[in-house]
Amino acid sequence: MERILIKGGRLIDPASGIDAVKDILVEGSKIAKIGSGLNTDDVTLINAEGMLIFPGLIDMHVHLREPGFEYKETIESGTKSAAAGGFTTVACMPNTYPVIDSPAMVEYIYLKAEKEGHVKVKPVAAITKGQQGEELSPIGELVQYGAAAFSDDGHPVSSSNLMRRAMEYASMWDALIISHCEDPELSRDGVMNEGEMSTMLGMRGIPSVAEETMVAREIALSRYTGCRVHIAHISTKASVEMVRRAKAEGIRISAEAAPHHFSLTDAAVDGYSSMTKVNPPLRSGEDVEAVIRGLKDGTVDAIATDHAPHHRDDKEVEYSMAAFGISGLETAVPLAVTHLLRPGVLTPLQLAERMSLAPAKLLKLDAGYIAEGGPADITIIDPEAEITVDTEKFLSKGKNSPFDGMRLWGRVVHTIVEGRMV
């Protein structure tokens, strides 16, 4: 049985509110003891002085691409990237080929991850068969086989009636619906945020209202059905405000923000780098400020990367032809430290909640906390380390990132999954 002793780190446990320098003894897959001045023989010793000790980070929105698009990413490479980024659990989206819309596909993901994964993987199943938006997947059966949530991410469910039925069925098992909020009639052919910058660059825009109309619909349907609904990659000021009001009403709504949506504005598109092309697009400064305020006051529950790795051939083309997406697992912690922690937007406890405890609660996982007898899923971060992003060193197959060459703060030092340093 492997034993690890973490000495002198700043333990950040959002579940209990503890923020204190402690030692942590890990034995096997569990945390055996937490205290001060712990010493024991025959252990792997980690000197964590000056480090933040977080519960293992959880990313509830990643694209692992397998099966079907292994040239972009595999479960093996994607989970290796997740481990490098400090994530101990990831929830993978169903837009694979074939789509994760059957018990057999859910089982396949679990078996593949058990065999080749470096971190824990929880499959998100499709709301509709083949993500075609025409017929519901067998939601109840998929819950029984271990689907962590349901989403047609990458494809909005355009039919309000079908989404209503999905929420009614999901609510029978208190399952989470993750909604990709986009009205395709409004966003069609758009490649970046619609606004002053798109006009200057002469590119077709995606208006903020394309997201906001669907956020309003999901809130109304959640109110009507009682279903837990989660807004994926929220990106606009009005969307954040609608979620804030819905929560005040007691509607079972939650939301996540991607690091690129609190780190960059649409000004980054100037220069036409296809690495900035993402859906929803990089928004205005006003929108970015609203997302950050939402993270600060808890309107936006979680930080999720929307890790979307692509092959070079899909990105190194003219902007209008390039695929949407940013490879985000390995830059999430530095971006959060740089833009949220160091400026004082979030405290370490709040950041740990947004990146660990809140996703665990939303996905109903026994995770997101550090306690004696609890799972030994731990992320150790050096918040004072200065790094330069180098996409060529990414462990993900996807090197597509607008942060390449950027100087940031914060580095993941160790990722521990079930007592194993990965």
C-alpha positions in Angstrom: 0.0 0.0 0.0 1.5 3.3 -1.1 1.8 6.0 1.6 2.3 9.7 0.9 3.0 12.4 3.5 2.3 15.9 2.4 4.1 18.3 4.7 3.5 21.9 5.5 1.0 22.8 2.7 -1.9 25.3 3.0 -4.9 23.0 3.2 -7.9 24.5 1.4 -11.1 22.5 2.0 -14.2 24.3 0.8 -16.5 21.7 2.3 -15.5 22.4 5.9 -14.1 25.9 5.3 -10.7 25.0 6.5 -7.8 27.2 5.3 -4.8 26.3 7.4 -1.3 24.9 7.2 -1.5 21.2 7.8 0.2 17.8 7.1 -1.8 15.1 5.3 -1.0 11.4 5.5 -2.4 9.3 2.6 -2.6 5.6 2.9 -3.8 3.6 -0.1 -6.7 5.4 -1.7 -7.8 7.2 1.4 -6.7 10.1 3.6 -5.5 8.5 6.8 -4.7 11.6 9.0 -4.7 15.4 8.9 -2.8 17.3 11.5 0.4 19.2 12.4 3.8 17.8 12.9 3.0 14.4 11.4 6.0 12.1 10.9 6.2 8.5 9.8 8.6 6.1 8.2 8.3 4.4 4.8 6.4 7.2 3.0 6.8 9.2 -0.2 7.4 12.7 1.3 6.1 15.8 -0.5 7.4 19.2 0.9 4.4 21.4 0.2 5.5 24.6 2.0 4.1 27.6 0.2 1.8 25.4 -1.8 -2.0 25.3 -1.9 -3.5 21.8 -1.2 -6.9 21.6 -3.0 -9.3 18.7 -3.2 -8.7 17.0 -6.6 -10.0 19.4 -9.3 -13.0 18.2 -11.3 -13.7 19.3 -14.9 -17.3 18.7 -15.7 -16.9 19.6 -19.4 -14.2 18.0 -21.5 -14.1 16.5 -25.0 -12.0 13.3 -25.0 -12.9 12.6 -28.7 -12.7 8.8 -28.3 -14.3 6.9 -30.0 -14.2 8.1 -33.5 -11.9 11.1 -33.4 -8.7 9.6 -32.0 -6.6 11.7 -34.2 -7.7 14.7 -32.1 -7.5 13.1 -28.7 -7.9 9.8 -26.9 -9.0 8.8 -23.4 -5.3 8.0 -22.7 -3.9 11.3 -24.0 -6.8 13.4 -22.7 -6.6 12.0 -19.1 -2.8 12.5 -19.2 -3.4 16.1 -20.1 -6.0 16.3 -17.3 -3.5 15.0 -14.7 -1.0 17.6 -15.9 -3.6 20.2 -15.4 -4.4 19.1 -11.8 -7.7 17.4 -12.6 -8.5 14.1 -10.8 -11.9 13.6 -12.4 -13.3 14.7 -15.8 -16.7 14.4 -17.3 -16.5 13.7 -21.0 -19.1 15.0 -23.5 -21.0 12.6 -25.8 -20.2 14.1 -29.2 -18.1 11.1 -30.3 -18.6 8.7 -33.1 -20.7 6.7 -32.3 -22.4 9.1 -29.9 -22.6 8.2 -26.2 -26.3 7.6 -26.3 -26.6 3.9 -25.2 -25.7 1.8 -22.2 -23.1 0.0 -24.3 -21.3 3.3 -25.0 -21.4 4.4 -21.4 -19.9 1.0 -20.4 -17.3 1.4 -23.2 -16.1 4.7 -21.8 -15.8 3.3 -18.2 -13.9 0.2 -19.4 -11.6 2.2 -21.6 -10.9 4.7 -18.9 -10.2 2.0 -16.3 -7.7 0.4 -18.7 -6.0 3.5 -20.1 -7.1 6.5 -18.1 -4.7 8.5 -15.8 -7.6 10.1 -13.9 -11.3 9.3 -13.2 -13.6 9.6 -16.2 -17.4 10.1 -15.9 -19.3 9.9 -19.2 -22.0 12.4 -20.0 -24.7 10.8 -22.2 -26.6 12.5 -25.0 -30.0 13.9 -24.4 -31.1 12.8 -27.9 -30.2 9.8 -29.9 -27.2 10.5 -32.1 -27.5 14.1 -30.9 -29.9 14.6 -33.7 -32.5 16.5 -31.6 -35.3 14.3 -32.8 -35.7 11.4 -30.3 -34.8 11.1 -26.6 -32.0 8.8 -25.5 -33.1 6.1 -22.9 -32.4 8.5 -20.0 -33.5 6.2 -17.2 -31.5 3.2 -18.4 -28.4 5.5 -19.0 -28.6 6.7 -15.4 -28.6 3.1 -14.2 -25.4 2.4 -16.2 -23.6 5.4 -14.7 -24.2 8.4 -17.0 -23.1 11.4 -14.9 -25.3 13.9 -16.7 -27.0 14.5 -20.0 -26.1 16.9 -22.8 -26.1 17.4 -26.5 -23.2 19.7 -26.1 -22.0 21.0 -29.4 -25.6 20.7 -30.7 -28.3 22.7 -29.0 -31.7 20.9 -28.5 -33.7 23.3 -30.7 -37.1 21.7 -30.0 -38.5 23.2 -26.8 -41.0 20.4 -26.5 -38.3 17.7 -26.8 -36.2 19.5 -24.1 -39.3 19.7 -21.9 -39.7 15.9 -22.2 -36.0 15.4 -21.5 -36.3 17.5 -18.3 -39.4 15.6 -17.2 -37.7 12.3 -17.6 -34.4 13.5 -16.1 -36.2 14.9 -13.1 -37.5 11.4 -12.3 -33.9 10.4 -11.4 -32.9 13.9 -10.3 -30.4 13.7 -13.2 -28.6 16.8 -14.4 -29.3 18.3 -17.9 -26.3 20.3 -19.2 -27.5 22.7 -21.9 -25.5 24.1 -24.8 -27.4 27.3 -25.1 -27.4 28.4 -28.7 -30.1 29.4 -31.1 -28.7 28.1 -34.4 -31.0 30.4 -36.4 -29.4 33.4 -34.7 -25.8 32.1 -34.7 -25.7 30.6 -38.2 -22.5 31.2 -40.2 -21.1 33.3 -37.4 -17.4 32.9 -36.5 -16.8 35.4 -33.6 -18.7 37.7 -31.3 -21.0 40.1 -33.0 -20.0 43.6 -32.1 -17.5 46.4 -32.9 -14.6 44.0 -33.3 -16.4 41.8 -35.8 -17.4 44.8 -37.8 -13.8 46.1 -37.8 -12.4 42.7 -38.9 -15.1 42.1 -41.5 -16.2 38.8 -40.0 -19.7 37.4 -39.5 -20.7 37.6 -35.9 -22.5 35.4 -33.4 -24.8 37.7 -31.4 -25.1 37.4 -27.6 -28.8 36.9 -28.0 -28.2 33.6 -29.6 -27.1 32.3 -26.2 -29.5 34.4 -24.1 -32.7 33.3 -25.8 -31.9 29.7 -25.0 -30.8 30.5 -21.4 -34.2 32.1 -20.9 -35.9 29.0 -22.3 -34.0 26.6 -20.1 -34.8 28.7 -17.0 -38.5 28.6 -17.9 -38.5 24.9 -18.5 -36.5 24.2 -15.3 -39.1 26.3 -13.4 -41.9 24.3 -15.0 -40.5 20.8 -14.7 -38.4 21.1 -11.5 -35.4 19.6 -13.3 -31.8 20.4 -12.4 -30.5 22.3 -15.4 -26.9 23.5 -15.9 -25.9 26.2 -18.3 -22.6 25.2 -20.1 -19.9 27.7 -20.9 -21.9 30.8 -20.0 -20.5 33.9 -21.8 -22.7 37.0 -21.7 -23.7 39.6 -19.3 -27.4 39.0 -19.8 -27.1 35.3 -19.4 -25.3 35.7 -16.1 -28.0 38.1 -14.9 -30.8 35.7 -15.9 -29.2 32.9 -13.9 -28.7 35.2 -10.9 -32.4 36.1 -10.9 -33.5 32.5 -11.5 -31.4 31.3 -8.5 -33.0 34.1 -6.4 -36.4 32.6 -7.3 -35.3 29.1 -6.2 -35.2 27.6 -9.7 -32.8 24.6 -9.9 -30.4 26.3 -12.3 -26.6 26.3 -12.3 -23.9 27.5 -14.6 -20.2 27.1 -15.5 -17.6 29.4 -17.0 -14.6 28.4 -19.2 -11.3 30.0 -18.4 -11.1 31.6 -21.8 -14.3 33.4 -21.1 -12.9 35.1 -18.0 -9.4 35.7 -19.5 -9.9 37.0 -23.0 -12.2 39.4 -24.9 -13.0 39.4 -28.6 -10.1 41.8 -29.0 -7.9 38.7 -29.1 -9.4 37.8 -32.5 -7.6 40.9 -34.0 -4.9 39.2 -36.1 -7.2 36.5 -37.2 -5.6 33.7 -35.2 -7.9 30.7 -35.5 -6.7 29.6 -32.0 -9.2 32.2 -30.7 -12.1 30.6 -32.5 -14.4 29.0 -29.9 -18.2 28.5 -29.4 -19.6 30.4 -27.6 -17.1 33.0 -28.9 -14.8 35.3 -26.9 -17.1 38.1 -25.9 -16.9 41.8 -25.1 -15.1 43.3 -22.1 -18.5 44.0 -20.5 -19.4 40.3 -20.8 -16.1 39.2 -19.4 -16.5 41.4 -16.4 -20.0 40.0 -15.8 -18.7 36.4 -15.9 -16.0 37.3 -13.4 -18.7 38.9 -11.1 -20.8 35.8 -11.5 -17.9 33.6 -10.4 -17.2 35.9 -7.4 -20.8 36.0 -6.1 -21.6 32.3 -6.9 -24.0 32.9 -9.7 -21.6 30.9 -11.8 -21.1 27.8 -9.8 -18.2 26.1 -11.5 -15.1 26.6 -13.7 -15.0 24.0 -16.5 -12.6 24.0 -19.4 -14.7 22.9 -22.3 -11.4 21.2 -23.4 -11.8 20.9 -27.2 -8.6 19.5 -28.7 -8.2 19.6 -32.5 -5.7 18.4 -35.0 -3.5 21.1 -36.6 -5.3 20.5 -40.0 -8.6 21.6 -38.4 -7.1 24.8 -37.0 -4.3 26.0 -39.3 -6.6 27.2 -41.9 -8.4 30.5 -42.6 -10.6 31.7 -39.7 -13.9 31.0 -41.3 -12.9 27.4 -42.1 -11.3 26.6 -38.8 -12.9 24.3 -36.2 -14.3 25.9 -33.0 -12.5 25.0 -29.8 -9.6 25.5 -27.4 -7.4 22.9 -25.7 -7.9 23.9 -22.1 -7.0 21.3 -19.5 -3.4 22.4 -19.1 -3.9 26.2 -18.8 -7.0 26.2 -16.5 -5.1 26.5 -13.2 -2.6 29.2 -14.4 -5.5 31.2 -15.9 -7.6 30.9 -12.7 -4.6 31.9 -10.5 -3.7 34.8 -12.7 -7.1 36.3 -13.3 -9.1 35.3 -10.2 -6.8 34.4 -7.3 -4.0 36.9 -7.5 -6.2 39.9 -8.2 -8.4 38.9 -5.2 -11.5 38.2 -7.2 -11.7 34.8 -5.5 -10.2 33.5 -2.2 -8.5 30.1 -2.3 -11.6 28.6 -0.7 -13.8 30.0 -3.3 -11.5 28.9 -6.1 -11.4 25.4 -4.7 -15.2 25.4 -4.5 -15.6 26.5 -8.1 -13.1 23.9 -9.4 -13.8 21.0 -7.2 -16.7 21.0 -4.6 -19.3 22.6 -6.8 -18.7 20.2 -9.8 -18.7 17.3 -7.4 -22.1 18.3 -6.0 -23.6 18.9 -9.4 -22.5 15.5 -10.7 -23.2 13.8 -7.3 -19.7 12.6 -6.8 -18.0 11.6 -3.5 -15.3 14.2 -4.1 -14.5 17.8 -3.7 -13.3 17.7 -0.1 -10.3 16.8 2.0 -11.1 14.9 5.2 -9.8 11.9 7.2 -11.3 8.8 5.7 -12.2 10.6 2.5 -10.9 9.9 -1.0 -7.2 10.7 -1.6 -7.9 12.9 -4.6 -5.6 15.9 -4.1 -4.2 18.7 -6.3 -1.1 20.6 -5.1 -0.6 24.1 -6.7 2.3 26.6 -6.4 0.5 29.9 -6.8 3.8 31.9 -6.9 5.3 30.0 -9.8 5.6 32.0 -13.0 5.2 30.0 -16.2 5.2 30.6 -20.0 2.6 28.6 -21.8 4.2 26.3 -24.4 1.6 24.3 -26.4 4.3 22.0 -27.9 4.8 20.7 -24.3 1.0 19.9 -23.9 0.4 16.3 -23.1 -2.9 16.7 -25.0 -2.8 15.9 -28.7 -4.6 19.3 -29.1 -2.1 22.1 -29.3 -4.8 24.7 -30.2 -4.6 27.4 -27.6 -4.6 31.2 -27.8 -2.5 31.3 -24.7 0.7 30.0 -26.3 3.6 32.1 -25.3 1.7 33.9 -22.6 3.3 34.4 -19.1 1.0 33.3 -16.3 1.1 32.6 -12.6 0.3 29.3 -11.0 1.7 25.8 -11.6 0.3 22.3 -10.7 3.0 20.5 -8.8 1.3 17.2 -8.0 -1.9 15.5 -8.9 -2.9 12.6 -6.7 -5.7 10.2 -7.7 -6.9 7.6 -5.2 -3.5 7.9 -3.4 -1.5 7.5 -6.6 0.7 10.4 -7.9 -0.3 10.6 -11.6 
